[in-house]
Amino acid sequence: MRGLGGNVDDQLGKDVCRLIAGILIADHELDPKEDEFLDRLLRAMKFPDIERSSIKPVSGKSEAAAMMRRLPPDARDLAFKLLLEAAVADGTVHDDERAYVHTIAEELGMSKDDIDRKLDELQKER
C-alpha cells in the first residue's frame, strides 16, 4: 500500500480507506479520535488532503464484505488489521462497529469469538 509498504495501486488504497471510513461512521457519528485515525491513515498512504473528500465510506456491512472479497490478499490483510484498529480508535467498540467487523470476518472465514478477543485486546492497549 502506498506509504505503508507493498504494491497496492491508488484505487486499492482508496478502497481500503473507504472500508476504514465505513467502520468509523458505522455508529452514525465520527468521534474526533476516529477523524484523527482517518487523517493519519490518509497521510501514511500519502493521499493529498484534497483527496479526502473523494474517499466516500462504504454504505454498509454488505458492501464492505463485497469490497473486502475483491481485495488481493496483501491488501485484505492490511485492511482487516486497520479495521480492527479503527474500531477501537475512539476507545469504545460500538455494536454497529462490531457487527461491521463480524460481517467482514465471516467473509474471511474468521470466527466472531476470535475477532471479539482481538478487539478486546486492542481496546485494553489503548
Backbone as XML, in Angstrom:
<?xml version="1.0"?>
<chain id="A" units="angstrom">
  <residue number="1" name="MET">
    <atom name="N" x="0.841" y="-1.164" z="0.000"/>
    <atom name="CA" x="0.000" y="0.000" z="0.000"/>
    <atom name="C" x="0.887" y="1.228" z="0.000"/>
  </residue>
  <residue number="2" name="ARG">
    <atom name="N" x="0.519" y="2.206" z="-0.762"/>
    <atom name="CA" x="1.316" y="3.411" z="-0.901"/>
    <atom name="C" x="1.573" y="4.010" z="0.473"/>
  </residue>
  <residue number="3" name="GLY">
    <atom name="N" x="2.848" y="4.213" z="0.785"/>
    <atom name="CA" x="3.205" y="4.819" z="2.050"/>
    <atom name="C" x="3.239" y="3.826" z="3.196"/>
  </residue>
  <residue number="4" name="LEU">
    <atom name="N" x="2.722" y="2.629" z="3.002"/>
    <atom name="CA" x="2.689" y="1.632" z="4.058"/>
    <atom name="C" x="3.428" y="0.372" z="3.655"/>
  </residue>
  <residue number="5" name="GLY">
    <atom name="N" x="4.183" y="0.428" z="2.592"/>
    <atom name="CA" x="4.884" y="-0.755" z="2.100"/>
    <atom name="C" x="3.963" y="-1.567" z="1.222"/>
  </residue>
  <residue number="6" name="GLY">
    <atom name="N" x="4.512" y="-2.377" z="0.382"/>
    <atom name="CA" x="3.693" y="-3.183" z="-0.513"/>
    <atom name="C" x="3.468" y="-2.449" z="-1.820"/>
  </residue>
  <residue number="7" name="ASN">
    <atom name="N" x="2.707" y="-3.055" z="-2.690"/>
    <atom name="CA" x="2.496" y="-2.508" z="-4.026"/>
    <atom name="C" x="1.020" y="-2.444" z="-4.378"/>
  </residue>
  <residue number="8" name="VAL">
    <atom name="N" x="0.268" y="-1.714" z="-3.625"/>
    <atom name="CA" x="-1.142" y="-1.576" z="-3.913"/>
    <atom name="C" x="-1.345" y="-0.249" z="-4.624"/>
  </residue>
  <residue number="9" name="ASP">
    <atom name="N" x="-2.074" y="-0.278" z="-5.737"/>
    <atom name="CA" x="-2.252" y="0.945" z="-6.517"/>
    <atom name="C" x="-3.200" y="1.920" z="-5.818"/>
  </residue>
  <residue number="10" name="ASP">
    <atom name="N" x="-3.333" y="3.108" z="-6.415"/>
    <atom name="CA" x="-4.144" y="4.162" z="-5.813"/>
    <atom name="C" x="-5.584" y="3.731" z="-5.583"/>
  </residue>
  <residue number="11" name="GLN">
    <atom name="N" x="-6.193" y="3.034" z="-6.553"/>
    <atom name="CA" x="-7.591" y="2.631" z="-6.380"/>
    <atom name="C" x="-7.736" y="1.663" z="-5.226"/>
  </residue>
  <residue number="12" name="LEU">
    <atom name="N" x="-6.830" y="0.718" z="-5.094"/>
    <atom name="CA" x="-6.900" y="-0.202" z="-3.960"/>
    <atom name="C" x="-6.706" y="0.549" z="-2.653"/>
  </residue>
  <residue number="13" name="GLY">
    <atom name="N" x="-5.806" y="1.518" z="-2.643"/>
    <atom name="CA" x="-5.612" y="2.345" z="-1.456"/>
    <atom name="C" x="-6.877" y="3.085" z="-1.082"/>
  </residue>
  <residue number="14" name="LYS">
    <atom name="N" x="-7.559" y="3.627" z="-2.082"/>
    <atom name="CA" x="-8.824" y="4.324" z="-1.826"/>
    <atom name="C" x="-9.890" y="3.353" z="-1.328"/>
  </residue>
  <residue number="15" name="ASP">
    <atom name="N" x="-9.920" y="2.145" z="-1.889"/>
    <atom name="CA" x="-10.888" y="1.149" z="-1.433"/>
    <atom name="C" x="-10.662" y="0.804" z="0.037"/>
  </residue>
  <residue number="16" name="VAL">
    <atom name="N" x="-9.407" y="0.635" z="0.414"/>
    <atom name="CA" x="-9.097" y="0.350" z="1.815"/>
    <atom name="C" x="-9.532" y="1.528" z="2.690"/>
  </residue>
  <residue number="17" name="CYS">
    <atom name="N" x="-9.257" y="2.728" z="2.258"/>
    <atom name="CA" x="-9.677" y="3.916" z="3.024"/>
    <atom name="C" x="-11.198" y="3.995" z="3.123"/>
  </residue>
  <residue number="18" name="ARG">
    <atom name="N" x="-11.902" y="3.611" z="2.064"/>
    <atom name="CA" x="-13.369" y="3.608" z="2.099"/>
    <atom name="C" x="-13.881" y="2.589" z="3.116"/>
  </residue>
  <residue number="19" name="LEU">
    <atom name="N" x="-13.218" y="1.427" z="3.195"/>
    <atom name="CA" x="-13.588" y="0.428" z="4.200"/>
    <atom name="C" x="-13.405" y="0.985" z="5.606"/>
  </residue>
  <residue number="20" name="ILE">
    <atom name="N" x="-12.273" y="1.643" z="5.822"/>
    <atom name="CA" x="-11.976" y="2.210" z="7.142"/>
    <atom name="C" x="-12.967" y="3.326" z="7.459"/>
  </residue>
  <residue number="21" name="ALA">
    <atom name="N" x="-13.222" y="4.193" z="6.508"/>
    <atom name="CA" x="-14.189" y="5.277" z="6.728"/>
    <atom name="C" x="-15.566" y="4.699" z="7.054"/>
  </residue>
  <residue number="22" name="GLY">
    <atom name="N" x="-15.898" y="3.575" z="6.424"/>
    <atom name="CA" x="-17.187" y="2.933" z="6.684"/>
    <atom name="C" x="-17.339" y="2.485" z="8.119"/>
  </residue>
  <residue number="23" name="ILE">
    <atom name="N" x="-16.292" y="1.900" z="8.680"/>
    <atom name="CA" x="-16.417" y="1.459" z="10.073"/>
    <atom name="C" x="-16.409" y="2.652" z="11.021"/>
  </residue>
  <residue number="24" name="LEU">
    <atom name="N" x="-15.692" y="3.695" z="10.648"/>
    <atom name="CA" x="-15.625" y="4.860" z="11.525"/>
    <atom name="C" x="-16.970" y="5.557" z="11.661"/>
  </residue>
  <residue number="25" name="ILE">
    <atom name="N" x="-17.823" y="5.414" z="10.661"/>
    <atom name="CA" x="-19.146" y="6.033" z="10.759"/>
    <atom name="C" x="-20.254" y="4.996" z="10.961"/>
  </residue>
  <residue number="26" name="ALA">
    <atom name="N" x="-19.882" y="3.757" z="11.220"/>
    <atom name="CA" x="-20.876" y="2.691" z="11.401"/>
    <atom name="C" x="-21.841" y="3.001" z="12.539"/>
  </residue>
  <residue number="27" name="ASP">
    <atom name="N" x="-21.372" y="3.729" z="13.546"/>
    <atom name="CA" x="-22.238" y="4.076" z="14.681"/>
    <atom name="C" x="-22.929" y="5.426" z="14.470"/>
  </residue>
  <residue number="28" name="HIS">
    <atom name="N" x="-22.836" y="5.946" z="13.252"/>
    <atom name="CA" x="-23.508" y="7.174" z="12.827"/>
    <atom name="C" x="-22.938" y="8.444" z="13.444"/>
  </residue>
  <residue number="29" name="GLU">
    <atom name="N" x="-21.730" y="8.364" z="13.964"/>
    <atom name="CA" x="-21.044" y="9.569" z="14.397"/>
    <atom name="C" x="-19.546" y="9.378" z="14.220"/>
  </residue>
  <residue number="30" name="LEU">
    <atom name="N" x="-18.874" y="10.489" z="13.972"/>
    <atom name="CA" x="-17.422" y="10.448" z="13.787"/>
    <atom name="C" x="-16.785" y="11.169" z="14.968"/>
  </residue>
  <residue number="31" name="ASP">
    <atom name="N" x="-16.280" y="10.392" z="15.893"/>
    <atom name="CA" x="-15.598" y="10.922" z="17.062"/>
    <atom name="C" x="-14.316" y="11.618" z="16.616"/>
  </residue>
  <residue number="32" name="PRO">
    <atom name="N" x="-13.877" y="12.658" z="17.287"/>
    <atom name="CA" x="-12.626" y="13.318" z="16.899"/>
    <atom name="C" x="-11.422" y="12.360" z="16.834"/>
  </residue>
  <residue number="33" name="LYS">
    <atom name="N" x="-11.384" y="11.366" z="17.702"/>
    <atom name="CA" x="-10.285" y="10.387" z="17.663"/>
    <atom name="C" x="-10.368" y="9.526" z="16.405"/>
  </residue>
  <residue number="34" name="GLU">
    <atom name="N" x="-11.584" y="9.238" z="15.967"/>
    <atom name="CA" x="-11.757" y="8.470" z="14.736"/>
    <atom name="C" x="-11.362" y="9.316" z="13.531"/>
  </residue>
  <residue number="35" name="ASP">
    <atom name="N" x="-11.714" y="10.588" z="13.569"/>
    <atom name="CA" x="-11.337" y="11.512" z="12.496"/>
    <atom name="C" x="-9.812" y="11.607" z="12.404"/>
  </residue>
  <residue number="36" name="GLU">
    <atom name="N" x="-9.150" y="11.683" z="13.549"/>
    <atom name="CA" x="-7.676" y="11.707" z="13.578"/>
    <atom name="C" x="-7.102" y="10.413" z="13.012"/>
  </residue>
  <residue number="37" name="PHE">
    <atom name="N" x="-7.713" y="9.288" z="13.334"/>
    <atom name="CA" x="-7.258" y="7.999" z="12.811"/>
    <atom name="C" x="-7.298" y="8.011" z="11.283"/>
  </residue>
  <residue number="38" name="LEU">
    <atom name="N" x="-8.402" y="8.488" z="10.717"/>
    <atom name="CA" x="-8.527" y="8.548" z="9.260"/>
    <atom name="C" x="-7.501" y="9.509" z="8.669"/>
  </residue>
  <residue number="39" name="ASP">
    <atom name="N" x="-7.294" y="10.652" z="9.293"/>
    <atom name="CA" x="-6.274" y="11.602" z="8.819"/>
    <atom name="C" x="-4.890" y="10.958" z="8.801"/>
  </residue>
  <residue number="40" name="ARG">
    <atom name="N" x="-4.546" y="10.249" z="9.880"/>
    <atom name="CA" x="-3.229" y="9.581" z="9.944"/>
    <atom name="C" x="-3.096" y="8.536" z="8.845"/>
  </residue>
  <residue number="41" name="LEU">
    <atom name="N" x="-4.169" y="7.788" z="8.609"/>
    <atom name="CA" x="-4.151" y="6.769" z="7.562"/>
    <atom name="C" x="-3.923" y="7.407" z="6.195"/>
  </residue>
  <residue number="42" name="LEU">
    <atom name="N" x="-4.662" y="8.455" z="5.906"/>
    <atom name="CA" x="-4.520" y="9.117" z="4.606"/>
    <atom name="C" x="-3.126" y="9.713" z="4.436"/>
  </residue>
  <residue number="43" name="ARG">
    <atom name="N" x="-2.586" y="10.287" z="5.501"/>
    <atom name="CA" x="-1.208" y="10.816" z="5.426"/>
    <atom name="C" x="-0.203" y="9.695" z="5.224"/>
  </residue>
  <residue number="44" name="ALA">
    <atom name="N" x="-0.382" y="8.581" z="5.939"/>
    <atom name="CA" x="0.535" y="7.447" z="5.805"/>
    <atom name="C" x="0.512" y="6.889" z="4.392"/>
  </residue>
  <residue number="45" name="MET">
    <atom name="N" x="-0.646" y="6.978" z="3.752"/>
    <atom name="CA" x="-0.774" y="6.485" z="2.390"/>
    <atom name="C" x="-0.427" y="7.558" z="1.362"/>
  </residue>
  <residue number="46" name="LYS">
    <atom name="N" x="-0.054" y="8.724" z="1.887"/>
    <atom name="CA" x="0.392" y="9.844" z="1.053"/>
    <atom name="C" x="-0.694" y="10.363" z="0.115"/>
  </residue>
  <residue number="47" name="PHE">
    <atom name="N" x="-1.953" y="10.307" z="0.570"/>
    <atom name="CA" x="-3.034" y="10.922" z="-0.180"/>
    <atom name="C" x="-3.062" y="12.406" z="0.171"/>
  </residue>
  <residue number="48" name="PRO">
    <atom name="N" x="-3.097" y="13.271" z="-0.827"/>
    <atom name="CA" x="-3.163" y="14.713" z="-0.536"/>
    <atom name="C" x="-4.460" y="15.041" z="0.207"/>
  </residue>
  <residue number="49" name="ASP">
    <atom name="N" x="-4.408" y="16.078" z="1.030"/>
    <atom name="CA" x="-5.594" y="16.484" z="1.793"/>
    <atom name="C" x="-6.804" y="16.674" z="0.897"/>
  </residue>
  <residue number="50" name="ILE">
    <atom name="N" x="-6.580" y="17.171" z="-0.285"/>
    <atom name="CA" x="-7.689" y="17.431" z="-1.212"/>
    <atom name="C" x="-8.436" y="16.154" z="-1.567"/>
  </residue>
  <residue number="51" name="GLU">
    <atom name="N" x="-7.738" y="15.008" z="-1.507"/>
    <atom name="CA" x="-8.375" y="13.743" z="-1.880"/>
    <atom name="C" x="-9.288" y="13.197" z="-0.791"/>
  </residue>
  <residue number="52" name="ARG">
    <atom name="N" x="-9.195" y="13.739" z="0.418"/>
    <atom name="CA" x="-10.038" y="13.215" z="1.499"/>
    <atom name="C" x="-11.509" y="13.260" z="1.099"/>
  </residue>
  <residue number="53" name="SER">
    <atom name="N" x="-11.925" y="14.323" z="0.448"/>
    <atom name="CA" x="-13.331" y="14.439" z="0.069"/>
    <atom name="C" x="-13.746" y="13.406" z="-0.980"/>
  </residue>
  <residue number="54" name="SER">
    <atom name="N" x="-12.775" y="12.813" z="-1.657"/>
    <atom name="CA" x="-13.101" y="11.793" z="-2.659"/>
    <atom name="C" x="-13.200" y="10.394" z="-2.043"/>
  </residue>
  <residue number="55" name="ILE">
    <atom name="N" x="-12.884" y="10.270" z="-0.761"/>
    <atom name="CA" x="-12.958" y="8.982" z="-0.069"/>
    <atom name="C" x="-14.348" y="8.867" z="0.554"/>
  </residue>
  <residue number="56" name="LYS">
    <atom name="N" x="-15.237" y="8.214" z="-0.156"/>
    <atom name="CA" x="-16.610" y="8.029" z="0.325"/>
    <atom name="C" x="-16.700" y="6.707" z="1.077"/>
  </residue>
  <residue number="57" name="PRO">
    <atom name="N" x="-17.183" y="6.742" z="2.328"/>
    <atom name="CA" x="-17.296" y="5.499" z="3.101"/>
    <atom name="C" x="-18.182" y="4.480" z="2.385"/>
  </residue>
  <residue number="58" name="VAL">
    <atom name="N" x="-17.873" y="3.200" z="2.567"/>
    <atom name="CA" x="-18.758" y="2.175" z="2.046"/>
    <atom name="C" x="-20.103" y="2.347" z="2.730"/>
  </residue>
  <residue number="59" name="SER">
    <atom name="N" x="-21.163" y="1.914" z="2.082"/>
    <atom name="CA" x="-22.503" y="2.218" z="2.579"/>
    <atom name="C" x="-23.034" y="1.233" z="3.612"/>
  </residue>
  <residue number="60" name="GLY">
    <atom name="N" x="-22.290" y="0.213" z="3.913"/>
    <atom name="CA" x="-22.761" y="-0.728" z="4.926"/>
    <atom name="C" x="-21.955" y="-2.009" z="4.939"/>
  </residue>
  <residue number="61" name="LYS">
    <atom name="N" x="-22.372" y="-2.912" z="5.822"/>
    <atom name="CA" x="-21.640" y="-4.164" z="6.029"/>
    <atom name="C" x="-21.565" y="-5.019" z="4.776"/>
  </residue>
  <residue number="62" name="SER">
    <atom name="N" x="-22.661" y="-5.101" z="4.028"/>
    <atom name="CA" x="-22.680" y="-5.951" z="2.834"/>
    <atom name="C" x="-21.717" y="-5.424" z="1.775"/>
  </residue>
  <residue number="63" name="GLU">
    <atom name="N" x="-21.735" y="-4.113" z="1.559"/>
    <atom name="CA" x="-20.805" y="-3.527" z="0.593"/>
    <atom name="C" x="-19.361" y="-3.712" z="1.068"/>
  </residue>
  <residue number="64" name="ALA">
    <atom name="N" x="-19.143" y="-3.569" z="2.371"/>
    <atom name="CA" x="-17.799" y="-3.746" z="2.919"/>
    <atom name="C" x="-17.307" y="-5.175" z="2.703"/>
  </residue>
  <residue number="65" name="ALA">
    <atom name="N" x="-18.167" y="-6.152" z="2.960"/>
    <atom name="CA" x="-17.778" y="-7.550" z="2.767"/>
    <atom name="C" x="-17.469" y="-7.829" z="1.300"/>
  </residue>
  <residue number="66" name="ALA">
    <atom name="N" x="-18.283" y="-7.293" z="0.398"/>
    <atom name="CA" x="-18.045" y="-7.495" z="-1.041"/>
    <atom name="C" x="-16.739" y="-6.838" z="-1.465"/>
  </residue>
  <residue number="67" name="MET">
    <atom name="N" x="-16.475" y="-5.642" z="-0.953"/>
    <atom name="CA" x="-15.229" y="-4.951" z="-1.294"/>
    <atom name="C" x="-14.031" y="-5.727" z="-0.750"/>
  </residue>
  <residue number="68" name="MET">
    <atom name="N" x="-14.142" y="-6.209" z="0.472"/>
    <atom name="CA" x="-13.047" y="-6.974" z="1.085"/>
    <atom name="C" x="-12.758" y="-8.222" z="0.257"/>
  </residue>
  <residue number="69" name="ARG">
    <atom name="N" x="-13.798" y="-8.862" z="-0.225"/>
    <atom name="CA" x="-13.655" y="-10.086" z="-1.030"/>
    <atom name="C" x="-12.855" y="-9.804" z="-2.298"/>
  </residue>
  <residue number="70" name="ARG">
    <atom name="N" x="-13.005" y="-8.598" z="-2.869"/>
    <atom name="CA" x="-12.322" y="-8.253" z="-4.125"/>
    <atom name="C" x="-10.862" y="-7.847" z="-3.924"/>
  </residue>
  <residue number="71" name="LEU">
    <atom name="N" x="-10.473" y="-7.525" z="-2.693"/>
    <atom name="CA" x="-9.089" y="-7.089" z="-2.469"/>
    <atom name="C" x="-8.115" y="-8.245" z="-2.621"/>
  </residue>
  <residue number="72" name="PRO">
    <atom name="N" x="-6.909" y="-7.969" z="-3.133"/>
    <atom name="CA" x="-5.884" y="-9.011" z="-3.143"/>
    <atom name="C" x="-5.479" y="-9.341" z="-1.699"/>
  </residue>
  <residue number="73" name="PRO">
    <atom name="N" x="-4.957" y="-10.537" z="-1.468"/>
    <atom name="CA" x="-4.664" y="-10.980" z="-0.095"/>
    <atom name="C" x="-3.835" y="-10.000" z="0.743"/>
  </residue>
  <residue number="74" name="ASP">
    <atom name="N" x="-2.783" y="-9.386" z="0.182"/>
    <atom name="CA" x="-1.960" y="-8.494" z="1.000"/>
    <atom name="C" x="-2.744" y="-7.249" z="1.415"/>
  </residue>
  <residue number="75" name="ALA">
    <atom name="N" x="-3.551" y="-6.722" z="0.517"/>
    <atom name="CA" x="-4.380" y="-5.559" z="0.842"/>
    <atom name="C" x="-5.489" y="-5.957" z="1.812"/>
  </residue>
  <residue number="76" name="ARG">
    <atom name="N" x="-6.030" y="-7.147" z="1.648"/>
    <atom name="CA" x="-7.083" y="-7.639" z="2.536"/>
    <atom name="C" x="-6.568" y="-7.756" z="3.970"/>
  </residue>
  <residue number="77" name="ASP">
    <atom name="N" x="-5.379" y="-8.326" z="4.125"/>
    <atom name="CA" x="-4.796" y="-8.479" z="5.461"/>
    <atom name="C" x="-4.571" y="-7.123" z="6.125"/>
  </residue>
  <residue number="78" name="LEU">
    <atom name="N" x="-4.009" y="-6.197" z="5.369"/>
    <atom name="CA" x="-3.767" y="-4.857" z="5.901"/>
    <atom name="C" x="-5.092" y="-4.169" z="6.224"/>
  </residue>
  <residue number="79" name="ALA">
    <atom name="N" x="-6.052" y="-4.266" z="5.336"/>
    <atom name="CA" x="-7.351" y="-3.626" z="5.551"/>
    <atom name="C" x="-8.021" y="-4.167" z="6.810"/>
  </residue>
  <residue number="80" name="PHE">
    <atom name="N" x="-7.942" y="-5.473" z="7.027"/>
    <atom name="CA" x="-8.592" y="-6.035" z="8.204"/>
    <atom name="C" x="-7.906" y="-5.576" z="9.486"/>
  </residue>
  <residue number="81" name="LYS">
    <atom name="N" x="-6.596" y="-5.536" z="9.456"/>
    <atom name="CA" x="-5.845" y="-5.040" z="10.623"/>
    <atom name="C" x="-6.237" y="-3.593" z="10.914"/>
  </residue>
  <residue number="82" name="LEU">
    <atom name="N" x="-6.316" y="-2.786" z="9.879"/>
    <atom name="CA" x="-6.709" y="-1.387" z="10.055"/>
    <atom name="C" x="-8.154" y="-1.260" z="10.526"/>
  </residue>
  <residue number="83" name="LEU">
    <atom name="N" x="-9.037" y="-2.139" z="10.058"/>
    <atom name="CA" x="-10.423" y="-2.125" z="10.515"/>
    <atom name="C" x="-10.507" y="-2.349" z="12.024"/>
  </residue>
  <residue number="84" name="LEU">
    <atom name="N" x="-9.735" y="-3.308" z="12.503"/>
    <atom name="CA" x="-9.732" y="-3.583" z="13.944"/>
    <atom name="C" x="-9.224" y="-2.368" z="14.717"/>
  </residue>
  <residue number="85" name="GLU">
    <atom name="N" x="-8.149" y="-1.756" z="14.235"/>
    <atom name="CA" x="-7.609" y="-0.572" z="14.898"/>
    <atom name="C" x="-8.597" y="0.584" z="14.847"/>
  </residue>
  <residue number="86" name="ALA">
    <atom name="N" x="-9.282" y="0.733" z="13.719"/>
    <atom name="CA" x="-10.267" y="1.804" z="13.576"/>
    <atom name="C" x="-11.449" y="1.589" z="14.519"/>
  </residue>
  <residue number="87" name="ALA">
    <atom name="N" x="-11.832" y="0.336" z="14.705"/>
    <atom name="CA" x="-12.974" y="0.028" z="15.574"/>
    <atom name="C" x="-12.735" y="0.483" z="17.011"/>
  </residue>
  <residue number="88" name="VAL">
    <atom name="N" x="-11.485" y="0.498" z="17.436"/>
    <atom name="CA" x="-11.171" y="0.902" z="18.814"/>
    <atom name="C" x="-10.590" y="2.311" z="18.888"/>
  </residue>
  <residue number="89" name="ALA">
    <atom name="N" x="-10.574" y="3.019" z="17.777"/>
    <atom name="CA" x="-9.911" y="4.336" z="17.722"/>
    <atom name="C" x="-10.452" y="5.319" z="18.744"/>
  </residue>
  <residue number="90" name="ASP">
    <atom name="N" x="-11.761" y="5.256" z="19.028"/>
    <atom name="CA" x="-12.336" y="6.198" z="19.992"/>
    <atom name="C" x="-12.400" y="5.617" z="21.400"/>
  </residue>
  <residue number="91" name="GLY">
    <atom name="N" x="-11.816" y="4.428" z="21.575"/>
    <atom name="CA" x="-11.775" y="3.804" z="22.895"/>
    <atom name="C" x="-12.958" y="2.894" z="23.188"/>
  </residue>
  <residue number="92" name="THR">
    <atom name="N" x="-13.952" y="2.893" z="22.311"/>
    <atom name="CA" x="-15.151" y="2.084" z="22.509"/>
    <atom name="C" x="-15.490" y="1.375" z="21.200"/>
  </residue>
  <residue number="93" name="VAL">
    <atom name="N" x="-15.868" y="0.107" z="21.312"/>
    <atom name="CA" x="-16.341" y="-0.612" z="20.137"/>
    <atom name="C" x="-17.865" y="-0.655" z="20.226"/>
  </residue>
  <residue number="94" name="HIS">
    <atom name="N" x="-18.502" y="0.141" z="19.402"/>
    <atom name="CA" x="-19.968" y="0.200" z="19.386"/>
    <atom name="C" x="-20.519" y="-1.050" z="18.710"/>
  </residue>
  <residue number="95" name="ASP">
    <atom name="N" x="-21.752" y="-1.377" z="19.042"/>
    <atom name="CA" x="-22.388" y="-2.576" z="18.478"/>
    <atom name="C" x="-22.377" y="-2.566" z="16.952"/>
  </residue>
  <residue number="96" name="ASP">
    <atom name="N" x="-22.626" y="-1.398" z="16.345"/>
    <atom name="CA" x="-22.630" y="-1.314" z="14.883"/>
    <atom name="C" x="-21.233" y="-1.541" z="14.308"/>
  </residue>
  <residue number="97" name="GLU">
    <atom name="N" x="-20.217" y="-1.066" z="14.998"/>
    <atom name="CA" x="-18.832" y="-1.293" z="14.556"/>
    <atom name="C" x="-18.483" y="-2.777" z="14.677"/>
  </residue>
  <residue number="98" name="ARG">
    <atom name="N" x="-18.906" y="-3.371" z="15.784"/>
    <atom name="CA" x="-18.645" y="-4.803" z="15.989"/>
    <atom name="C" x="-19.346" y="-5.629" z="14.906"/>
  </residue>
  <residue number="99" name="ALA">
    <atom name="N" x="-20.574" y="-5.284" z="14.584"/>
    <atom name="CA" x="-21.311" y="-6.003" z="13.540"/>
    <atom name="C" x="-20.622" y="-5.852" z="12.187"/>
  </residue>
  <residue number="100" name="TYR">
    <atom name="N" x="-20.091" y="-4.674" z="11.906"/>
    <atom name="CA" x="-19.362" y="-4.399" z="10.657"/>
    <atom name="C" x="-18.145" y="-5.324" z="10.570"/>
  </residue>
  <residue number="101" name="VAL">
    <atom name="N" x="-17.373" y="-5.379" z="11.656"/>
    <atom name="CA" x="-16.178" y="-6.233" z="11.678"/>
    <atom name="C" x="-16.574" y="-7.702" z="11.589"/>
  </residue>
  <residue number="102" name="HIS">
    <atom name="N" x="-17.634" y="-8.100" z="12.293"/>
    <atom name="CA" x="-18.078" y="-9.500" z="12.253"/>
    <atom name="C" x="-18.467" y="-9.922" z="10.838"/>
  </residue>
  <residue number="103" name="THR">
    <atom name="N" x="-19.152" y="-9.047" z="10.120"/>
    <atom name="CA" x="-19.560" y="-9.362" z="8.748"/>
    <atom name="C" x="-18.342" y="-9.603" z="7.867"/>
  </residue>
  <residue number="104" name="ILE">
    <atom name="N" x="-17.348" y="-8.757" z="8.002"/>
    <atom name="CA" x="-16.133" y="-8.912" z="7.199"/>
    <atom name="C" x="-15.353" y="-10.136" z="7.653"/>
  </residue>
  <residue number="105" name="ALA">
    <atom name="N" x="-15.282" y="-10.363" z="8.956"/>
    <atom name="CA" x="-14.576" y="-11.539" z="9.474"/>
    <atom name="C" x="-15.204" y="-12.823" z="8.936"/>
  </residue>
  <residue number="106" name="GLU">
    <atom name="N" x="-16.531" y="-12.849" z="8.911"/>
    <atom name="CA" x="-17.229" y="-14.015" z="8.374"/>
    <atom name="C" x="-16.850" y="-14.234" z="6.909"/>
  </residue>
  <residue number="107" name="GLU">
    <atom name="N" x="-16.773" y="-13.149" z="6.161"/>
    <atom name="CA" x="-16.368" y="-13.212" z="4.750"/>
    <atom name="C" x="-14.975" y="-13.820" z="4.611"/>
  </residue>
  <residue number="108" name="LEU">
    <atom name="N" x="-14.114" y="-13.559" z="5.604"/>
    <atom name="CA" x="-12.737" y="-14.048" z="5.563"/>
    <atom name="C" x="-12.567" y="-15.390" z="6.271"/>
  </residue>
  <residue number="109" name="GLY">
    <atom name="N" x="-13.671" y="-15.959" z="6.747"/>
    <atom name="CA" x="-13.604" y="-17.265" z="7.407"/>
    <atom name="C" x="-13.084" y="-17.216" z="8.828"/>
  </residue>
  <residue number="110" name="MET">
    <atom name="N" x="-13.223" y="-16.079" z="9.482"/>
    <atom name="CA" x="-12.765" y="-15.928" z="10.871"/>
    <atom name="C" x="-13.961" y="-16.027" z="11.809"/>
  </residue>
  <residue number="111" name="SER">
    <atom name="N" x="-13.702" y="-16.512" z="13.019"/>
    <atom name="CA" x="-14.797" y="-16.634" z="13.981"/>
    <atom name="C" x="-15.035" y="-15.312" z="14.707"/>
  </residue>
  <residue number="112" name="LYS">
    <atom name="N" x="-16.283" y="-15.093" z="15.061"/>
    <atom name="CA" x="-16.644" y="-13.885" z="15.804"/>
    <atom name="C" x="-15.936" y="-13.853" z="17.152"/>
  </residue>
  <residue number="113" name="ASP">
    <atom name="N" x="-15.798" y="-15.021" z="17.788"/>
    <atom name="CA" x="-15.133" y="-15.061" z="19.092"/>
    <atom name="C" x="-13.678" y="-14.615" z="18.992"/>
  </residue>
  <residue number="114" name="ASP">
    <atom name="N" x="-12.979" y="-15.070" z="17.951"/>
    <atom name="CA" x="-11.586" y="-14.652" z="17.762"/>
    <atom name="C" x="-11.502" y="-13.143" z="17.537"/>
  </residue>
  <residue number="115" name="ILE">
    <atom name="N" x="-12.425" y="-12.623" z="16.749"/>
    <atom name="CA" x="-12.433" y="-11.191" z="16.467"/>
    <atom name="C" x="-12.745" y="-10.405" z="17.733"/>
  </residue>
  <residue number="116" name="ASP">
    <atom name="N" x="-13.701" y="-10.879" z="18.512"/>
    <atom name="CA" x="-14.023" y="-10.185" z="19.761"/>
    <atom name="C" x="-12.828" y="-10.169" z="20.709"/>
  </residue>
  <residue number="117" name="ARG">
    <atom name="N" x="-12.087" y="-11.261" z="20.760"/>
    <atom name="CA" x="-10.878" y="-11.293" z="21.604"/>
    <atom name="C" x="-9.853" y="-10.269" z="21.111"/>
  </residue>
  <residue number="118" name="LYS">
    <atom name="N" x="-9.665" y="-10.201" z="19.797"/>
    <atom name="CA" x="-8.710" y="-9.236" z="19.245"/>
    <atom name="C" x="-9.152" y="-7.803" z="19.530"/>
  </residue>
  <residue number="119" name="LEU">
    <atom name="N" x="-10.437" y="-7.538" z="19.374"/>
    <atom name="CA" x="-10.944" y="-6.195" z="19.666"/>
    <atom name="C" x="-10.750" y="-5.849" z="21.143"/>
  </residue>
  <residue number="120" name="ASP">
    <atom name="N" x="-11.037" y="-6.820" z="22.025"/>
    <atom name="CA" x="-10.845" y="-6.585" z="23.462"/>
    <atom name="C" x="-9.381" y="-6.303" z="23.785"/>
  </residue>
  <residue number="121" name="GLU">
    <atom name="N" x="-8.473" y="-7.058" z="23.160"/>
    <atom name="CA" x="-7.041" y="-6.842" z="23.384"/>
    <atom name="C" x="-6.626" y="-5.449" z="22.920"/>
  </residue>
  <residue number="122" name="LEU">
    <atom name="N" x="-7.077" y="-5.070" z="21.739"/>
    <atom name="CA" x="-6.736" y="-3.739" z="21.212"/>
    <atom name="C" x="-7.308" y="-2.634" z="22.098"/>
  </residue>
  <residue number="123" name="GLN">
    <atom name="N" x="-8.497" y="-2.859" z="22.606"/>
    <atom name="CA" x="-9.118" y="-1.851" z="23.461"/>
    <atom name="C" x="-8.338" y="-1.697" z="24.765"/>
  </residue>
  <residue number="124" name="LYS">
    <atom name="N" x="-7.863" y="-2.798" z="25.314"/>
    <atom name="CA" x="-7.068" y="-2.736" z="26.553"/>
    <atom name="C" x="-5.736" y="-2.035" z="26.352"/>
  </residue>
  <residue number="125" name="GLU">
    <atom name="N" x="-5.186" y="-2.138" z="25.134"/>
    <atom name="CA" x="-3.908" y="-1.496" z="24.819"/>
    <atom name="C" x="-4.035" y="0.024" z="24.720"/>
  </residue>
  <residue number="126" name="ARG">
    <atom name="N" x="-5.228" y="0.519" z="24.507"/>
    <atom name="CA" x="-5.449" y="1.972" z="24.337"/>
    <atom name="C" x="-5.311" y="2.690" z="25.605"/>
  </residue>
</chain>
